[in-house]
């Protein structure tokens, strides 16, 4: 079986696009679930955060006081309420869009570049990765 080149996940949240974007980015540490498979260094990780600008980082936080830790990705597009694009250290790209829909927001994530990963890793990302993470986000955002 050929591993997927990308994964696309779409959900609906019952908040407007600006709020959906803010919850996804500013509140990621509240909705992103801790666990041994969710961080590169789960023994050290105390949180996760975005730096809110192009060139900023998605960071696995190791020091709560400074907010510093391991860079997980670099932000290429930061367009609040509309779009967020970040690229990880393997050069795979996550593109998240926020579109008004039925009194809420349709949030679509397309993670591209899986052909750069080992076949088993690409398959794992496609089957579980963002599908699981987006379920956490959807549950949290809808409760807001």
C-alpha positions in Angstrom: 0.0 0.0 0.0 1.3 3.4 -0.9 1.5 5.8 2.0 -0.6 9.0 1.8 1.0 12.2 0.6 -1.4 14.3 2.8 -4.2 14.2 5.3 -7.2 16.5 5.3 -9.6 16.9 8.2 -12.6 19.2 8.3 -14.7 19.9 11.4 -17.4 22.4 12.3 -17.2 24.5 15.5 -20.1 26.6 16.9 -18.1 29.9 17.1 -17.2 32.6 14.6 -14.0 32.3 12.5 -12.1 34.9 14.6 -12.9 33.0 17.8 -12.2 29.6 16.2 -8.7 30.9 15.2 -8.0 32.4 18.6 -9.1 29.2 20.4 -6.9 27.1 18.0 -3.8 29.3 18.5 -4.1 31.2 21.8 -5.7 28.4 23.8 -3.8 25.5 22.3 -2.4 24.7 25.7 -5.9 24.3 27.2 -7.2 21.9 24.5 -4.1 20.0 23.4 -4.1 16.9 25.5 -1.0 15.8 27.4 0.3 12.2 26.9 3.4 10.1 26.2 2.7 10.1 22.5 1.7 13.8 22.1 5.1 15.4 22.8 8.7 14.8 21.6 9.9 14.9 25.2 6.8 14.2 27.4 8.9 14.0 30.6 10.0 17.6 30.1 6.9 19.1 28.4 4.8 21.4 30.5 2.8 22.9 27.7 2.5 24.0 24.1 2.2 27.4 22.5 2.2 29.4 19.3 4.2 32.6 18.8 1.5 34.8 17.0 3.3 36.0 13.9 4.8 35.0 10.6 8.3 33.6 11.5 7.0 32.6 14.9 7.1 29.1 16.3 4.9 26.3 17.6 6.8 25.4 20.8 6.7 22.3 23.0 7.2 24.3 26.3 9.8 23.0 28.8 10.1 26.1 31.0 6.8 27.5 32.2 8.5 30.8 33.3 10.1 31.7 30.0 7.8 29.7 27.6 10.8 28.3 25.9 11.3 24.7 24.8 11.6 22.7 21.6 10.6 24.3 18.3 8.0 22.0 16.7 7.2 24.2 13.6 7.7 27.6 12.1 4.8 29.8 11.1 4.6 30.8 7.4 1.1 32.3 7.4 -0.7 34.0 10.3 -4.0 35.5 9.1 -6.3 35.6 12.2 -9.8 34.3 11.5 -8.8 33.0 8.1 -5.7 30.9 7.8 -2.6 29.5 9.6 0.2 27.6 8.0 3.2 26.1 9.8 6.0 23.9 8.7 7.7 21.3 10.9 11.4 20.3 10.9 10.7 17.5 8.4 9.4 20.1 6.0 5.8 18.9 6.1 3.3 21.7 6.0 0.0 22.1 8.0 -2.5 24.5 6.4 -5.5 25.4 8.6 -8.4 27.4 7.2 -11.3 29.0 9.0 -14.4 29.6 7.0 -17.9 30.9 8.1 -20.4 28.1 7.9 -23.9 27.5 9.3 -23.6 29.9 12.2 -20.2 28.7 13.1 -16.9 27.9 11.4 -15.7 25.2 9.1 -12.1 24.4 10.1 -10.1 22.4 7.6 -6.6 21.2 8.1 -4.5 19.9 5.2 -1.2 18.4 6.3 1.0 18.0 3.2 4.4 16.4 2.5 4.0 13.0 4.0 6.0 11.6 1.1 9.0 13.0 3.0 8.2 10.6 5.9 8.9 6.9 6.3 5.8 5.0 5.0 4.8 3.7 8.5 5.0 7.2 10.0 3.0 8.7 7.2 0.3 6.0 7.7 0.2 6.7 11.4 -0.2 10.4 10.8 -3.0 9.8 8.3 -4.9 7.3 10.5 -4.6 9.0 13.9 -2.5 12.2 14.1 -4.6 15.2 13.2 -7.9 13.4 13.4 -7.4 12.9 17.1 -6.0 16.3 17.7 -8.9 18.0 15.8 -11.4 16.0 17.9 -9.8 17.6 21.1 -10.0 21.0 19.5 -13.6 20.6 18.2 -14.8 19.5 21.7 -13.0 22.4 23.4 -14.0 25.1 20.9 -17.7 24.0 20.8 -17.9 24.2 24.6 -16.8 27.9 24.5 
